[in-house]
Amino acid sequence: EDLGIRVRMVDKRLRKGRGICGEALPPQATGHESPDLLLVGWGSTKGAMEEAGAVLRDKGKRVGTLHFSQVWPLVADLFVPRLEKAGHVVCIESNATAQFARLIRRETGFHIGRHILRYDGLPITTEYILRQLEASE
């Protein structure tokens, strides 16, 4: 293998990676801009998460949601300020190890300390989110 070609190919891939950051889709936010509670999720958690946020807002709570339709690339400027404005952040995921919360921490340094995880094969529902939030209060 020609070492010069290898270096050029790696440099090319790195440039492409930096280039796609400019095309990253920002997460969709609903609810309060500076909430006491911010629910964060991606993919199939959207409907249940947004509905849970609406239920809590109807009860007078300051709640926001942040839904990621794509998880890569993570461009911190597009969402970390919103995380920092929240009193508490809870990441909702359909896995056992909080993979997305860990990715956010690795890429941005922001630690999401609370998680609602479901990994029993059933979908995350609004009721499930509300029960888990109530149990953790």
N, C-alpha and C positions, 0 to 999 in steps of 0.2 A: 504494500500500500504506500502510495506517495504521501508523505506527511504534509507537504504543502497543500495538496488537494484536500486532504482531510480538514485542515485548519480552515480553508476557504469554505468548505461545505458547512462546517459547524457555524462559522460566522454568518453564512447566508441564512441558516435556520434561525439563529438568534435574531437577525434583523426582521425576518418574517414574524417572529413571535412578538417583537416590540410593535410591529406595524398593526397587528390585529387588536392591540389595546385601544387604538383609536376607533375601532369599529364595535367595541364592546357595548352591549345593551345595558342600560342602567336598570336596577331593580325597580319594580313598581311599588310605590308607597301609597298606603291608604290611612285614613284616620288622622290623629293628632301629629303635628310635626315634632313636638317635644313631649313625647308621651311619658307617663309613669311606667308603662309597660309596652315594650315593642316585641311583637311576634315576628320571627324571621323564619322563612322557609324557602323551599325551591320545588319545582316540578309539581307533582300531584297534591302537595299540601295546600295549594293556593285557595281553593274554594272553601275548605273547612277552616283554614286559618283566617281568611277574611271574614267569614260568617261569625266565627268566634269573636273576632275583634268587634264586629258590629253589635253582637249581643252584649258584650261588656260595655261598649259605649252607650248603648241604650239604658244600661244600669247606672250611668253617670261616671264611668271610669274613663280615665285619659289613656286610651289605647291606640297604638298604631300598628300597622303591619308592613313588612318589607318582603316582597316576593321576588325571587330571582328566577327568570326564565332560562337563563344560561349561567353555568357555574364557572366557566372559564372563557376568557381571562377575567380575573377579579381585579378590577381597577379601583383601588381604595378610595380615590377622590369621589367616586360616584355614590358611595354609601357609608363610609366610616363616619363622616360628620353626623349623619342621622343616628347611627348607633351611639355615638358619644352624647347626643342630646337626650337619650332615653334614661329613665331612672333604672329600669331593669330590662334586660334583654333575654328572651327565651327563644332558643332555636328548636324548631319542630322538624323532625326527620323520621323517615321510614327505614331506620337501620338501628343497630344495637350500639354503635360506637361514636355517634355524633360526628360523622365524617365531614359534613359541611362546616360545622362549627370549628372543627380542627383545621380545615382548609383556610377558613377566614383568619384564624389565629396565625397560622403559618405564613400567610401572604401579607397580613396587615399588622399583626401584633395585637389586635383587639381580641380579648378573651371573653367568650360568651360562657358564663358559668352555669346557666340553667338550661336544661334540655327537656323536651318532651319527645321521647323515642318510642316508636312502635315497630316491633319486628316479629310479630306473631303471624304475619301473613294477611292480616285484615287491614283494610284501608284506615287511614287517619280520618276521623270524623269530627265535626264540630263538638259533639257531645264528649268525645274522648278528650279533646283539648281542654274543654271547660272543666271536666272532672280532674284532669291532671293539674291544672292551674289551682283549682280549689284545694286539692290534696297537698299542694306544696306551700300553701299560705301559712 
